[in-house]
Structures are given as structure tokens and as C-alpha cells.
Amino acid sequence: MTTERTTDNLPRILVIDDELAIRRFLHTVLSSEMFALHEAENGHAGLASAAAFRPDVILLDLGLPDLDGIEVIKRIREWSQVPIIVLSVRDRENDKVAALDAGADDYLTKPFGVAELLARIRAALRRSIQQTPEPVFSSNGLIVDLIRRRVTVDSGDVQLTPTEYDILRLLVTHAGKVLTHGQILKQVWGIAYLEQPHVLRVNVSNLRRKIEVDPSRPRHIITEPGVGYRLTC
């Protein structure tokens, strides 16, 4: 399709969506936020644009007329780690998990709020610029020193079990990105625990009691219902 802004120093966003109204809406919102926009109306055009336009972030619909969005994610992941945020009317848990497991970085269900979309894009841009995590993560009073394995909340030391720390470290290294239950279970416990999500829930609950001011309203570890968890950054 057409490139709306081509200024080299602007972050580049590729929108792959067959719905013209959505593309126009995203054009209006993102152009006002000083992003360089490129659009594709189907999967094949999106794949070609991803290679030619070299976007910093891709916004992808799953219900494309030629290729399923999951297939588009898999093909892009064969050669690129560009952040992919799925924007889809599909709100079933298995659709979200499938997209994230295929390599998507985030998932928003249509209709979505503009403020939340922009926040997710900013988080994705920060991850793409920072390919490896900083040795010290800091956000909203939470500090995780990955070298010293030290965790503090509002300047106070927090004592975590080895498992709790492993969960937090994994979330820190993917801060802002949704991690599925399966991804966390596999990384922390191994494939033998993939069918035991209750083990993860118990440990996350214990972790929240130690790092959250109000565990019932977490500000650090956010639950993506039926999918997994995301650490705010």
C-alpha cells in the first residue's frame, strides 16, 4: 500500500489488516503520535512489506483474507524478531495463546483503547531497542538486580524463594511482553509441568504478596486472563 510518513528518524509501524476502517483509524491515531505508517491489506502483502519497509513494530490482524495471522507470525519469525502486536476480534483464550506461542509479543482484543495501544507500542519499541535486558530493572518502586539476584520494593529488600525469583527474572527479561502459562512453566519447571498451571498460579500469588503493595490490585505482574502474565515496565 502507501507509506504515509517516510522521515527516517520516526519509529516505523506496519499495519496488516484487511479492514479499511481500522487502517484509517490507526492511521489517524498513530500519525498524530509521530509514527511512520505503512499499510498492508492481506497476509502476502504484509510479509512483503515487513521485508521492504523494515518496521519497528507490526500491528497484525489474525483474520486476513489470504493467510491466517498465525501463519504470518510464523513466517516473519523465520527471519525477524520485530515486535508483533496482534489486534483481533478473536477473544478466545486458545486464539491468544496460539498467537503468543507462534511468536507474537502482545495481544489486544478489538475494540481496544487508544491509550492502551500506545502504551503497548511504546513497550514494544523499548524492547526492540534494548535487545538484552539491563542488569538492573526498575519500575514503579520495584528494582531487580539481575547480577546480584537482589530484589527491592520501595527501597526495602524482598526475600524470594528460588522459584519465585526465577519467575520474576523471566518476566523481567521479557518486561512488557505477555508470557503464556506454558512458556513460563516450560522455562521455570520444564516440559513435565506444562499441564500443571496451578503450580504457576500458587507461586505467582506468593510472589505478588511480596512485591505488590496491594496483591488484589497488582501494579507489577498483570494477569492476562486465561493466557498468562505480563510485567509492566
Residue pairs with C-beta under 8 A, 6 or more apart in sequence:
1 38
1 39
1 40
1 41
1 45
1 49
2 38
2 39
3 36
3 37
3 38
3 53
4 27
4 31
4 36
4 37
4 38
4 39
5 31
5 35
5 36
5 37
6 36
7 36
10 34
10 35
10 36
11 34
11 35
11 36
11 56
11 57
11 125
12 35
12 36
12 38
12 53
12 54
12 55
12 56
12 57
13 30
13 35
13 36
13 37
13 38
13 55
13 56
13 57
13 58
13 59
13 121
14 38
14 39
14 40
14 46
14 49
14 50
14 53
14 55
14 57
14 58
14 59
15 22
15 23
15 26
15 27
15 37
15 38
15 39
15 40
15 58
15 59
16 39
16 40
16 41
16 42
16 43
16 45
16 46
16 49
16 58
16 59
16 60
16 61
16 64
16 69
16 72
17 23
17 26
17 39
17 41
17 59
17 60
17 61
17 64
17 87
18 41
18 42
18 61
18 63
18 64
18 65
19 61
20 41
22 61
22 87
22 110
23 39
23 41
26 37
26 59
27 37
27 39
29 114
29 117
29 118
30 37
30 121
31 37
33 118
35 121
38 49
38 53
38 55
40 46
40 48
40 49
42 64
42 65
42 66
42 67
43 64
43 65
43 66
43 67
43 68
43 69
43 71
43 72
44 66
44 67
46 58
46 60
46 64
46 72
47 67
47 72
47 75
47 76
49 55
50 58
50 76
50 80
50 82
55 82
56 82
56 83
56 125
56 128
57 82
57 83
57 84
57 85
57 121
57 124
57 125
57 128
58 76
58 82
58 83
58 84
58 85
59 85
59 87
59 121
60 69
60 72
60 73
60 84
60 85
60 86
60 87
60 104
61 69
61 86
61 87
61 88
62 68
62 69
62 70
62 86
62 88
62 90
62 95
62 99
63 69
63 88
63 89
63 90
64 72
69 86
69 88
69 99
70 98
70 99
70 102
73 84
73 86
73 99
73 102
73 103
73 104
74 102
74 103
76 82
76 84
76 103
77 102
77 103
82 128
83 105
83 106
83 124
83 125
83 127
83 128
84 103
84 104
84 105
84 106
85 104
85 105
85 106
85 107
85 108
85 117
85 120
85 121
85 124
86 96
86 99
86 104
86 106
86 107
86 108
87 108
87 110
87 112
87 117
88 95
88 99
88 107
88 108
88 109
88 110
89 109
89 110
90 96
90 109
91 109
93 225
93 226
93 227
96 107
96 224
96 226
96 227
97 180
97 182
97 226
97 227
97 228
99 107
100 107
100 178
100 179
100 180
100 183
100 227
100 228
101 180
101 182
101 183
105 124
105 127
105 177
105 178
106 120
106 123
106 124
106 176
106 177
106 178
106 230
107 178
107 224
107 227
108 116
108 117
108 120
120 176
123 175
123 176
123 177
123 233
124 176
124 177
126 176
126 233
127 174
127 175
127 176
127 177
133 146
133 172
133 173
133 175
135 145
135 146
135 147
136 143
136 144
136 145
136 146
136 147
137 143
137 144
137 146
137 172
137 175
137 233
138 144
139 175
139 220
139 231
139 232
139 233
140 219
140 220
140 232
141 153
141 154
142 151
142 152
142 153
142 211
142 220
143 150
143 151
143 152
143 153
144 150
144 151
144 168
144 169
144 172
145 151
146 169
146 172
146 173
149 165
150 157
151 157
151 158
151 160
151 165
151 168
151 211
152 158
153 210
153 211
158 210
158 211
159 210
160 168
160 207
160 210
161 206
163 188
163 203
164 203
164 206
164 207
164 210
166 187
166 188
167 184
167 188
167 200
167 203
167 204
167 207
168 207
168 211
168 231
170 179
170 184
170 187
170 188
171 179
171 221
171 229
171 230
171 231
172 231
174 231
175 231
175 232
175 233
176 230
176 231
176 232
176 233
177 230
178 224
178 227
178 228
178 229
178 230
179 228
179 229
179 230
180 227
180 228
181 197
181 200
181 227
181 228
182 194
182 228
183 228
184 200
184 228
184 229
185 193
185 194
185 196
185 197
185 199
185 200
186 193
186 194
188 200
189 196
189 199
193 199
204 221
204 229
205 215
207 221
208 215
208 218
208 220
208 221
209 215
211 220
211 221
212 218
212 219
212 220
212 221
213 219
219 232
220 231
220 232
221 229
221 230
221 231
222 229
222 230
222 231
222 232
223 229
224 230
